[in-house]
Amino acid sequence: MSETRAAPAGISAEDWAATPVSVRELVWTLLAMIEGLQKRVAELEERLNPTSRNSSRPPSSAPPLLTASVCAGAVGASGGRSTGPSGTWTGTEAGRASGPGGGRQAGQL
């Protein structure tokens, strides 16, 4: 059966003719396995990146994309003290003295 097949790519006709039949059959079997595995890898790679075309999820179930305007609000947020227009600290908390000195008088440590 494999005697009538042409040599696989990369093997000269002369070398193929000198190859025992059992080895030729093994080569064709391995080539067929490689082809099947390449198809399987392609299918699995496609499943890794599902879209509404290749999955059962409708397009409306995909999470919305974040836009620059949505993300921009978080960039300017400050976690520090509030300052007034003149740059002075404006926060007061119960039980603490207000002001940048924390209630200490000048000259105190």
Secondary structure, 3 states (H helix, E strand, C coil): CHHHCCCCCCCCHHHHHHCCHHHHHHHHHHHHHHHHHHHHHHHHHHHHCCCCCCCCCCHHHCCCCCCHHHHHHHHCCCCCCCECCCCCECCCCCCCCCCCCCCCCCCCC
